[in-house]
Amino acid sequence: MRRLPYLPTARQTNWLLIVGFLAVGEAMYLRYLAIENTPVALVCQSGFNSLLCGTFRLVIVLYTYGVFGWVALIAALLNLLRPSIVLMTIALAAVGFGLVMHNAGLAGLAAALLILSLARPAPAPENMEL
C-alpha cells in the first residue's frame, strides 16, 4: 500500500500561517523598531528597564549565539524524521525569527528541510495491521 505525502490539514495550515506571520511580524518589530532604531537601542543599552528593553537584550543574546537558526534547524530535522504539527510550528516560528534576525544560513537550511518534509510519506497509523 502506497502512503501519501505528509500534508497538514486545513486547520493545521491556518495555524501554521498564523504562527508564521506572527513570528515574522514580531521579529520585524523588534529589529526595525528596537534594535536598528538608534534612540531606542541607546536607551535600552544604557540600562532602562521595560518590556521592550528586556526583549531587546534577550534577542541580542539569542542572536549572538545563533539560537534562532539552531532551533529552526533541529526542529526541522526532527520534523523531517517524524512529521508533526508541533515540530513544524516550532521550526516555522524559529525560521521566521532566524531569517529576519540575520541567522539566515541555518534558518534557510531549516526552511528547505521543512519544505522537504512535506514530500516525505506520512507516518503509518498506529492501529493499522499489515
C-alpha positions as CSV (number, residue, x, y, z in Angstrom):
1,M,0.0,0.0,0.0
2,R,1.4,3.4,-1.1
3,R,1.5,6.1,1.6
4,L,0.6,9.6,0.7
5,P,2.9,12.6,1.5
6,Y,2.5,14.3,4.8
7,L,0.1,17.2,4.4
8,P,-1.2,19.4,7.2
9,T,-5.0,19.6,7.4
10,A,-6.8,22.9,6.6
11,R,-7.0,23.8,10.3
12,Q,-3.3,23.0,10.8
13,T,-2.4,25.0,7.7
14,N,-4.3,28.0,9.1
15,W,-2.5,27.6,12.4
16,L,0.9,27.5,10.6
17,L,0.0,30.6,8.6
18,I,-0.9,32.5,11.8
19,V,2.3,31.4,13.6
20,G,4.5,32.2,10.6
21,F,3.0,35.7,10.2
22,L,3.2,36.5,13.9
23,A,6.8,35.3,14.2
24,V,8.0,37.3,11.2
25,G,5.9,40.3,12.3
26,E,7.3,40.2,15.9
27,A,10.9,39.8,14.6
28,M,10.5,42.7,12.2
29,Y,9.0,44.8,15.0
30,L,12.0,44.0,17.3
31,R,14.6,44.5,14.6
32,Y,13.4,47.7,13.0
33,L,11.7,49.5,15.9
34,A,14.1,48.5,18.7
35,I,17.5,47.0,17.5
36,E,18.1,49.2,14.5
37,N,16.3,52.3,15.9
38,T,19.2,54.2,17.4
39,P,17.4,56.2,20.1
40,V,15.6,53.1,21.4
41,A,18.7,51.0,21.2
42,L,20.8,53.6,23.1
43,V,18.1,53.9,25.9
44,C,17.9,50.1,26.2
45,Q,21.7,49.7,26.3
46,S,22.0,52.4,29.0
47,G,20.1,50.1,31.4
48,F,16.5,51.3,31.1
49,N,14.1,48.6,32.3
50,S,11.0,48.0,30.3
51,L,9.4,45.1,28.5
52,L,10.8,46.2,25.2
53,C,14.3,46.7,26.5
54,G,14.2,43.3,28.2
55,T,13.1,41.7,25.0
56,F,15.8,43.7,23.2
57,R,18.5,42.3,25.4
58,L,17.2,38.7,25.1
59,V,17.0,38.9,21.3
60,I,20.6,40.3,21.1
61,V,21.9,37.4,23.3
62,L,20.0,34.8,21.3
63,Y,21.1,36.4,18.0
64,T,24.8,36.4,19.2
65,Y,24.8,32.6,19.7
66,G,22.6,31.8,16.6
67,V,19.9,30.3,18.7
68,F,17.1,31.1,16.2
69,G,18.9,29.2,13.4
70,W,19.9,26.2,15.5
71,V,16.4,25.8,17.0
72,A,14.9,26.0,13.5
73,L,17.4,23.5,12.1
74,I,17.0,21.0,14.9
75,A,13.2,21.2,14.8
76,A,13.2,20.9,11.0
77,L,15.4,17.9,11.1
78,L,13.2,16.2,13.7
79,N,10.2,17.1,11.6
80,L,11.8,15.5,8.6
81,L,12.3,12.3,10.5
82,R,8.9,12.2,12.2
83,P,6.4,14.9,10.8
84,S,4.2,16.5,13.4
85,I,2.4,19.8,13.7
86,V,4.2,20.7,16.9
87,L,7.7,20.4,15.4
88,M,6.6,22.2,12.3
89,T,5.2,25.1,14.3
90,I,8.4,25.4,16.3
91,A,10.5,25.2,13.2
92,L,8.4,27.7,11.3
93,A,8.5,30.3,14.1
94,A,12.2,29.9,14.5
95,V,12.8,30.1,10.8
96,G,10.8,33.4,10.7
97,F,12.8,34.9,13.5
98,G,16.1,33.5,12.1
99,L,15.6,34.9,8.6
100,V,14.7,38.4,9.9
101,M,17.4,38.4,12.7
102,H,20.3,37.6,10.4
103,N,20.6,33.9,11.2
104,A,19.8,33.2,7.6
105,G,22.3,30.4,6.9
106,L,20.8,27.9,9.4
107,A,17.3,29.3,9.1
108,G,17.3,29.0,5.3
109,L,18.5,25.4,5.6
110,A,15.8,24.7,8.1
111,A,13.2,26.2,5.7
112,A,14.4,23.9,2.9
113,L,14.1,20.9,5.3
114,L,10.6,22.0,6.2
115,I,9.7,22.1,2.5
116,L,11.3,18.7,2.0
117,S,9.4,17.2,4.9
118,L,6.2,17.9,3.0
119,A,7.4,15.4,0.4
120,R,8.0,12.7,2.9
121,P,5.4,10.0,3.4
122,A,3.1,10.4,6.3
123,P,3.7,8.2,9.3
124,A,1.7,5.0,9.3
125,P,-1.3,5.0,11.7
126,E,-0.7,3.2,14.9
127,N,-3.6,0.8,14.8
128,M,-3.1,-0.3,11.1
129,E,-2.4,-4.0,10.7
130,L,-0.2,-5.2,7.9
